[in-house]
Each structure stands twice: as structure tokens, then as C-alpha cells.
Amino acid sequence: MTARPMFAGASSALSAMLAAGAMLAWAMPTGNVAGPLARMLDGHAPWLLGAALVPALLCAGLGARRTGAALTLLIAAGGVLQLSAYREVTRPLDSAREADLSVLFFNALAGNDANGARIVEAAIGTGADILVFAEAEALVGERDALSDTYEFVSPCTEAACALLIATNLPVTRSWRLDLNPAWQGRYAVTEVEVPGHGSVFVAAAHLAKPWMSGIAEPELAQVTAQLNWLTGPSVVVGDFNMPPWSRPMRGLLGETGFRAIRAGPATWPASAPDPMRLPIDHVLVREDAAVTSVVPFGEGLGSNHLGLIAGIALP
């Protein structure tokens, strides 16, 4: 066998492996024996498909034109399928509407105590109506600074500060729930009164890594049930640890009717170049509520996540 056909064969095999990995991971349930591996990969499925295209084209260039063309068509079909599913669970920004509410979400990173004061100062400086912090243990010492600006600051201690919420809007009620036995208080709801729009639920969640089999599946079922309990205009923010095109996130969005931001900012890891980050922190809306704008927050504040500041239009 000459080198040219050998390299063409190797290229086609590599392309097929990458494409199959992307599609299988994207479609495979977490409960499957290979589910945890699928969850590690399906967040990167678009990159895997893109990578599969390179050896497919190389294969065609090395003389195996039919094989290369077939692989290219299969990869394109996979891309169309994934794009279609992504569009079903996302919405573009509705910049034509005026925002009635602004929400900031930021995973402050547990142990990031050295930047606690800077985080709170920067967050207050945005003027957002509602601040929501995950892994907020680093901010416990800054609650007084938050209280100087915001009338409502949720209870928080160094031992229990998975989520911290602050707002100047009138609060009707606020509560927290455990989503799994490993980490407590990672789901919170605050019902606020927005002038001219009445009662609005703002929910916050911090989910476990989706490949943590035995924890991720029941946690996802629990948060799905909780989000379905919400009525009327509702906003959900949080660190979901998965992009909107991943299988579990598609399921959550499909079952609850909430929608993620289409082409929203990629937030993790903050240290990576933007094209290499994943959008795993989300602002979700449903029904007649819409996200009018979104910008990243928190660069240089010591977290491995970027946060989001979103404008929300309410019905």
C-alpha cells in the first residue's frame, strides 16, 4: 500500500471516529453505561464535528473523493440536526423591547475570599435590580456592603452560602431547597414585585456536573419539577454546568418551556480564549418574558466563570 491511500484511510477513520463520538455523546442518555463519558463530550459536540470535517476533507484531497464526500455530508447532516435542536430550546435577544428588570448572575468561586470586596463593589456598580451569586462563601464578609445598597439580602453564613441574593425590589417571599444530598441550598426562589408588572419569580440554581451519575439525574428531575411549579412571568439564572445544546439541558428546557439565550456569552473557563469557552451559565425565560440584552461580568475577579448581566422585558 502506498502512502497516499494509507493516509486517506487513516484520515477517513479519524473523521468517522470524531463524528460518531460527537453524535453519540450528543444523543446518549446519562443512565447508559457510557453516559458519564457522553456528558463529558456532548458539551464539546460542535467542536468535535468541526474537527471531524478536517480529516474528511483531507481524505478527499488524498484521492478518496467518494469517502471524503460521504463523510462531509454525514458531518453536515449531524451539524444541521444539532443546530435544529439548539434553535428549538434557545431564543435570540429581543433588543426591540425595553427591559423592565435587570439581573446579574455570577459564580464567585468558593475560596475566592481575596476578591470578595471587589466582586461586591463591581456588582453593585452595575446597578442591577437583582444580584445572584453562586459559591458565595467568599462574599459572606461583604453582606454589610450589600445591605448598604440593597434592602433585601438573603441569609448567608460561611457554612451555608451556596446562593446569595440581593435586591431593592419588594420581596414577597424567598426560599431555598436542596437539589442533592452532596451540596445543600443550591436552588433558591425569590418572588419580587416589579412596578407595573406585578409578581415575578426569580429562581437561581447551581447544578452538579452532568457526568456525576447518580447525582446529576435525580437532581435534574428535581429542578425540572421545581421550575414547572413556577407560574406567570419567571426568570431563572444559574450555573448549570452544561451548554444549551447538551442532552440534559435540552431535556430541561424542553420539559419546562424555558429558553436559553441563543448565541449568548460563553462563560467557562474564564481563563480560556472566548472561542474555547462554553456557555454553561444561563439566563432563562419563558412565555412572554424576553431577554433584551446580555453582557459578561466579572473578568479579572478571580473566578473560573464569567457572570452575566441581563435585561429582561416582562409582559
Secondary structure, 3 states (H helix, E strand, C coil): CCHHHHHHHHHHHHHHHHHHHHHHHHHCCCCCCCHHHHHHHHCCHHHHHHHHHHHHHHHHHCCCHHHHHHHHHHHHHHHHHHHHHHHHCEECCCCCCCCCEEEEEEECCCCCHHHHHHHHHHHHHHCCCEEEEECHHHHHHHHHHHHHHCCEECCCECCECCEEEEECCCEEEEEEECCCCCCCCCEEEEEEEECCCEEEEEEEEECCCCCCCCCHHHHHHHHHHHHHHCCCCEEEEEECCCCCCCHHHHHHHHHHCCEEECCCCCCECCCCCHHHCECCEEEEECCCCEEEEEEEECCCCCCCCCEEEEEEECC
